[in-house]
Amino acid sequence: MAKVEPLGAVPLGDCAVYVEFSKTLDLDVNSAVQRLATMVHGRALPWIRDVVPALGGIAIHFDPDHKALTTDAMSSSLALVSECLREGLPKDDAVLRTIDVPVCYEPEFALDLAEVAALSAVTVEEAIALHSASDFRVLMIGFAPGHPYIGGLDRKLSVPRRATPRAIVPAGSVAIANDQTVVYPYAISGGWSIIGRTPLTVFDAERQEPSLFAAGDRVRFKPISRAEFTKIHQSPGK
């Protein structure tokens, strides 16, 4: 993989700096950004409140009044990033985790699956097989808490966002657009094509780790029946 270097940094409000590495989605850069975020977070610097990887950069949230922040936050953030890059990022498998996600692709949950299959010139069964056989990775968490953008969708299933978004997409809905998959963490609006639903709780603020997903996670979607969906959905701690 080519060496990554920051393109620059911009403020995000008064208490965060965004360090950008790419203006377009590059999976190699995205992987490097996630490993960089892990490295920066691991420094546990007292002036840093949080480190959030995005598609092509990282946001460093800071305490502007902390005494350990001896220079301006922009300069300190760029210096920290440069230092980590000089030392070398952790290997990709050092932050590897795989999340198995059961998905029911039955029509009551897969509101747009038939349309996606038609647009992709495949059968519904072939569309399910293509989606569940793909190698997925969480590119970032964004749009809403716990909302994962997941790359790796088979190109045969690449369809554009829907012309008219839905006001409410049910929690756990698995949806696709272009070359990505998302899993809606709760009932919110959305314009992606819904092809199934997971019975897992994607986001729960009361859990020790509220989000089921984190940037860098590998994801495997496993087809399940309606009966299996109900059983998992009703089980405690799902």
C-alpha positions as a Markdown table, in Angstrom:
| # | Residue | x | y | z |
|---|---|---|---|---|
| 1 | Met | 0.0 | 0.0 | 0.0 |
| 2 | Ala | 1.2 | 3.5 | -0.8 |
| 3 | Lys | 2.4 | 5.7 | 2.0 |
| 4 | Val | -0.4 | 8.0 | 3.3 |
| 5 | Glu | 0.2 | 11.6 | 4.1 |
| 6 | Pro | -2.3 | 14.2 | 5.4 |
| 7 | Leu | -3.6 | 16.6 | 2.8 |
| 8 | Gly | -4.3 | 19.2 | 5.5 |
| 9 | Ala | -6.5 | 19.9 | 8.5 |
| 10 | Val | -9.6 | 22.0 | 9.2 |
| 11 | Pro | -11.4 | 22.9 | 12.4 |
| 12 | Leu | -14.7 | 21.1 | 13.2 |
| 13 | Gly | -16.3 | 23.7 | 15.4 |
| 14 | Asp | -14.4 | 24.9 | 18.5 |
| 15 | Cys | -13.3 | 21.5 | 19.9 |
| 16 | Ala | -12.3 | 19.3 | 17.1 |
| 17 | Val | -9.8 | 19.1 | 14.2 |
| 18 | Tyr | -10.3 | 17.0 | 11.0 |
| 19 | Val | -7.1 | 15.7 | 9.5 |
| 20 | Glu | -7.9 | 14.7 | 5.9 |
| 21 | Phe | -6.0 | 12.1 | 3.8 |
| 22 | Ser | -8.3 | 11.6 | 0.8 |
| 23 | Lys | -11.2 | 13.5 | -0.7 |
| 24 | Thr | -12.6 | 10.4 | -2.3 |
| 25 | Leu | -13.3 | 6.9 | -1.0 |
| 26 | Asp | -10.0 | 4.9 | -1.2 |
| 27 | Leu | -10.2 | 1.6 | 0.7 |
| 28 | Asp | -6.4 | 1.5 | 1.4 |
| 29 | Val | -6.5 | 5.0 | 2.8 |
| 30 | Asn | -9.6 | 4.1 | 4.8 |
| 31 | Ser | -7.8 | 1.2 | 6.3 |
| 32 | Ala | -4.8 | 3.3 | 7.2 |
| 33 | Val | -7.0 | 6.0 | 8.7 |
| 34 | Gln | -8.7 | 3.4 | 11.0 |
| 35 | Arg | -5.3 | 2.1 | 12.2 |
| 36 | Leu | -4.1 | 5.6 | 12.7 |
| 37 | Ala | -7.1 | 6.4 | 14.8 |
| 38 | Thr | -6.4 | 3.4 | 16.9 |
| 39 | Met | -2.8 | 4.5 | 17.4 |
| 40 | Val | -3.7 | 8.1 | 18.3 |
| 41 | His | -6.4 | 6.9 | 20.7 |
| 42 | Gly | -3.9 | 4.5 | 22.3 |
| 43 | Arg | -1.6 | 7.5 | 23.2 |
| 44 | Ala | -4.3 | 8.5 | 25.8 |
| 45 | Leu | -3.2 | 12.1 | 25.7 |
| 46 | Pro | -5.0 | 14.1 | 28.3 |
| 47 | Trp | -6.1 | 16.9 | 26.0 |
| 48 | Ile | -7.8 | 14.5 | 23.6 |
| 49 | Arg | -11.4 | 13.7 | 24.3 |
| 50 | Asp | -12.1 | 11.3 | 21.4 |
| 51 | Val | -10.7 | 10.1 | 18.0 |
| 52 | Val | -13.2 | 9.4 | 15.3 |
| 53 | Pro | -12.1 | 7.8 | 11.9 |
| 54 | Ala | -14.1 | 8.8 | 8.9 |
| 55 | Leu | -14.0 | 7.6 | 5.2 |
| 56 | Gly | -10.8 | 9.5 | 4.4 |
| 57 | Gly | -9.6 | 11.2 | 7.6 |
| 58 | Ile | -9.8 | 11.4 | 11.4 |
| 59 | Ala | -11.5 | 13.8 | 13.7 |
| 60 | Ile | -9.6 | 14.6 | 16.9 |
| 61 | His | -11.8 | 16.0 | 19.6 |
| 62 | Phe | -10.0 | 18.0 | 22.2 |
| 63 | Asp | -10.4 | 20.0 | 25.4 |
| 64 | Pro | -9.4 | 23.5 | 24.4 |
| 65 | Asp | -8.7 | 24.5 | 28.1 |
| 66 | His | -6.5 | 21.6 | 29.0 |
| 67 | Lys | -3.1 | 22.6 | 30.4 |
| 68 | Ala | -1.4 | 19.8 | 28.4 |
| 69 | Leu | -2.4 | 21.5 | 25.2 |
| 70 | Thr | 0.6 | 23.8 | 25.0 |
| 71 | Thr | 0.1 | 24.9 | 21.4 |
| 72 | Asp | -2.9 | 25.5 | 19.2 |
| 73 | Ala | -5.0 | 22.3 | 18.7 |
| 74 | Met | -4.5 | 22.3 | 14.9 |
| 75 | Ser | -0.7 | 22.3 | 15.1 |
| 76 | Ser | -0.8 | 19.7 | 18.0 |
| 77 | Ser | -3.1 | 17.4 | 16.0 |
| 78 | Leu | -1.0 | 17.5 | 12.9 |
| 79 | Ala | 2.2 | 17.0 | 14.9 |
| 80 | Leu | 0.7 | 14.0 | 16.6 |
| 81 | Val | -0.5 | 12.5 | 13.4 |
| 82 | Ser | 2.9 | 13.0 | 11.7 |
| 83 | Glu | 4.6 | 11.4 | 14.7 |
| 84 | Cys | 2.4 | 8.3 | 14.5 |
| 85 | Leu | 3.0 | 8.0 | 10.8 |
| 86 | Arg | 6.7 | 8.2 | 11.2 |
| 87 | Glu | 6.6 | 5.4 | 13.8 |
| 88 | Gly | 4.5 | 3.2 | 11.5 |
| 89 | Leu | 0.9 | 2.2 | 11.8 |
| 90 | Pro | -0.2 | -1.1 | 13.3 |
| 91 | Lys | -0.7 | -4.0 | 10.9 |
| 92 | Asp | -4.2 | -4.4 | 9.5 |
| 93 | Asp | -4.9 | -7.6 | 11.4 |
| 94 | Ala | -3.9 | -6.0 | 14.7 |
| 95 | Val | -7.3 | -4.2 | 14.8 |
| 96 | Leu | -9.3 | -7.0 | 13.2 |
| 97 | Arg | -12.7 | -8.1 | 14.5 |
| 98 | Thr | -15.4 | -10.0 | 12.7 |
| 99 | Ile | -19.1 | -9.4 | 13.4 |
| 100 | Asp | -21.6 | -12.0 | 12.3 |
| 101 | Val | -24.9 | -10.4 | 11.4 |
| 102 | Pro | -28.0 | -12.7 | 10.9 |
| 103 | Val | -30.3 | -11.2 | 8.3 |
| 104 | Cys | -33.8 | -12.2 | 7.3 |
| 105 | Tyr | -34.3 | -11.5 | 3.6 |
| 106 | Glu | -38.0 | -12.4 | 3.7 |
| 107 | Pro | -40.3 | -9.9 | 1.7 |
| 108 | Glu | -41.8 | -8.4 | 4.9 |
| 109 | Phe | -38.3 | -7.2 | 5.9 |
| 110 | Ala | -36.8 | -6.8 | 2.4 |
| 111 | Leu | -39.0 | -4.1 | 1.0 |
| 112 | Asp | -36.8 | -3.3 | -2.0 |
| 113 | Leu | -35.1 | -6.6 | -2.6 |
| 114 | Ala | -37.2 | -7.6 | -5.6 |
| 115 | Glu | -36.6 | -4.2 | -7.2 |
| 116 | Val | -32.8 | -4.4 | -6.5 |
| 117 | Ala | -32.7 | -7.9 | -8.1 |
| 118 | Ala | -34.5 | -6.7 | -11.2 |
| 119 | Leu | -32.2 | -3.7 | -11.6 |
| 120 | Ser | -29.2 | -6.0 | -11.1 |
| 121 | Ala | -30.5 | -8.5 | -13.6 |
| 122 | Val | -30.4 | -11.4 | -11.1 |
| 123 | Thr | -33.0 | -13.4 | -9.2 |
| 124 | Val | -34.0 | -12.6 | -5.6 |
| 125 | Glu | -32.2 | -15.8 | -4.5 |
| 126 | Glu | -29.0 | -14.8 | -6.4 |
| 127 | Ala | -29.2 | -11.3 | -4.9 |
| 128 | Ile | -29.3 | -12.8 | -1.4 |
| 129 | Ala | -26.4 | -15.1 | -2.2 |
| 130 | Leu | -24.3 | -12.2 | -3.6 |
| 131 | His | -24.9 | -10.1 | -0.6 |
| 132 | Ser | -24.3 | -12.7 | 2.0 |
| 133 | Ala | -21.1 | -14.0 | 0.3 |
| 134 | Ser | -19.4 | -10.6 | 0.1 |
| 135 | Asp | -16.4 | -9.6 | 2.2 |
| 136 | Phe | -17.5 | -6.5 | 4.1 |
| 137 | Arg | -15.6 | -4.0 | 6.3 |
| 138 | Val | -17.0 | -1.1 | 8.3 |
| 139 | Leu | -15.6 | 2.1 | 6.7 |
| 140 | Met | -16.9 | 4.5 | 9.3 |
| 141 | Ile | -19.7 | 5.2 | 11.8 |
| 142 | Gly | -21.6 | 8.3 | 10.9 |
| 143 | Phe | -24.9 | 10.0 | 10.0 |
| 144 | Ala | -26.3 | 8.8 | 13.3 |
| 145 | Pro | -24.9 | 7.1 | 16.5 |
| 146 | Gly | -24.1 | 3.5 | 15.7 |
| 147 | His | -24.9 | 3.9 | 11.9 |
| 148 | Pro | -22.2 | 1.9 | 10.0 |
| 149 | Tyr | -21.1 | 2.5 | 6.4 |
| 150 | Ile | -19.9 | -0.9 | 5.2 |
| 151 | Gly | -17.8 | -1.4 | 2.1 |
| 152 | Gly | -17.4 | -4.5 | 0.0 |
| 153 | Leu | -20.8 | -4.8 | -1.8 |
| 154 | Asp | -20.7 | -7.0 | -4.9 |
| 155 | Arg | -20.7 | -4.7 | -7.9 |
| 156 | Lys | -23.6 | -6.6 | -9.4 |
| 157 | Leu | -25.8 | -5.2 | -6.6 |
| 158 | Ser | -24.6 | -1.6 | -7.0 |
| 159 | Val | -27.8 | 0.4 | -7.3 |
| 160 | Pro | -28.2 | 4.2 | -6.7 |
| 161 | Arg | -29.9 | 5.7 | -3.7 |
| 162 | Arg | -33.7 | 5.8 | -4.0 |
| 163 | Ala | -35.2 | 8.9 | -5.6 |
| 164 | Thr | -37.5 | 9.4 | -2.6 |
| 165 | Pro | -36.1 | 8.7 | 0.9 |
| 166 | Arg | -38.4 | 7.0 | 3.4 |
| 167 | Ala | -39.4 | 9.1 | 6.4 |
| 168 | Ile | -38.9 | 6.1 | 8.6 |
| 169 | Val | -36.7 | 3.0 | 8.1 |
| 170 | Pro | -37.3 | 0.3 | 10.7 |
| 171 | Ala | -34.5 | -0.4 | 13.2 |
| 172 | Gly | -32.2 | -3.2 | 12.0 |
| 173 | Ser | -32.9 | -2.7 | 8.3 |
| 174 | Val | -30.1 | -3.8 | 6.0 |
| 175 | Ala | -29.9 | -1.6 | 3.0 |
| 176 | Ile | -27.6 | -0.9 | 0.0 |
| 177 | Ala | -26.7 | 1.9 | -2.3 |
| 178 | Asn | -23.9 | 2.2 | -4.8 |
| 179 | Asp | -21.0 | 0.0 | -3.4 |
| 180 | Gln | -22.0 | 0.0 | 0.3 |
| 181 | Thr | -24.3 | -1.5 | 2.8 |
| 182 | Val | -25.7 | 0.1 | 5.9 |
| 183 | Val | -27.6 | -1.3 | 8.9 |
| 184 | Tyr | -30.0 | 1.2 | 10.5 |
| 185 | Pro | -29.4 | 1.3 | 14.2 |
| 186 | Tyr | -32.9 | 2.5 | 15.0 |
| 187 | Ala | -36.0 | 3.9 | 13.2 |
| 188 | Ile | -34.8 | 6.9 | 11.2 |
| 189 | Ser | -35.2 | 8.3 | 7.8 |
| 190 | Gly | -33.1 | 6.9 | 4.9 |
| 191 | Gly | -32.9 | 6.6 | 1.1 |
| 192 | Trp | -31.1 | 3.3 | 0.6 |
| 193 | Ser | -32.8 | 0.2 | -0.8 |
| 194 | Ile | -33.9 | -2.1 | 2.0 |
| 195 | Ile | -33.0 | -5.8 | 1.3 |
| 196 | Gly | -33.4 | -7.4 | 4.7 |
| 197 | Arg | -33.4 | -6.9 | 8.5 |
| 198 | Thr | -31.3 | -8.2 | 11.4 |
| 199 | Pro | -32.9 | -9.1 | 14.7 |
| 200 | Leu | -29.8 | -7.8 | 16.6 |
| 201 | Thr | -29.9 | -4.6 | 18.5 |
| 202 | Val | -27.5 | -2.4 | 16.5 |
| 203 | Phe | -27.3 | 0.4 | 19.1 |
| 204 | Asp | -28.1 | 0.5 | 22.8 |
| 205 | Ala | -26.9 | 3.5 | 24.8 |
| 206 | Glu | -27.2 | 1.4 | 28.0 |
| 207 | Arg | -24.6 | -1.2 | 26.8 |
| 208 | Gln | -21.0 | -0.9 | 27.8 |
| 209 | Glu | -20.3 | -0.7 | 24.0 |
| 210 | Pro | -23.4 | 1.0 | 22.7 |
| 211 | Ser | -22.7 | 0.3 | 19.0 |
| 212 | Leu | -22.6 | -3.2 | 17.6 |
| 213 | Phe | -20.2 | -2.0 | 14.9 |
| 214 | Ala | -16.9 | -0.1 | 15.0 |
| 215 | Ala | -14.8 | 1.3 | 12.1 |
| 216 | Gly | -12.5 | -1.5 | 10.8 |
| 217 | Asp | -14.7 | -4.4 | 11.8 |
| 218 | Arg | -15.1 | -7.2 | 9.2 |
| 219 | Val | -18.8 | -8.1 | 8.7 |
| 220 | Arg | -20.4 | -11.3 | 7.6 |
| 221 | Phe | -24.2 | -11.3 | 6.8 |
| 222 | Lys | -25.8 | -14.7 | 7.4 |
| 223 | Pro | -29.3 | -15.4 | 5.9 |
| 224 | Ile | -31.8 | -16.7 | 8.4 |
| 225 | Ser | -35.5 | -17.7 | 8.3 |
| 226 | Arg | -38.4 | -15.8 | 9.7 |
| 227 | Ala | -38.6 | -18.2 | 12.6 |
| 228 | Glu | -34.9 | -17.7 | 13.4 |
| 229 | Phe | -35.4 | -14.0 | 13.2 |
| 230 | Thr | -38.2 | -14.2 | 15.8 |
| 231 | Lys | -36.2 | -16.5 | 18.1 |
| 232 | Ile | -33.2 | -14.2 | 18.1 |
| 233 | His | -35.3 | -11.0 | 18.4 |
| 234 | Gln | -37.0 | -12.3 | 21.5 |
| 235 | Ser | -33.8 | -13.6 | 23.2 |
| 236 | Pro | -32.3 | -11.4 | 26.0 |
| 237 | Gly | -29.0 | -9.7 | 25.2 |
| 238 | Lys | -29.3 | -10.0 | 21.5 |
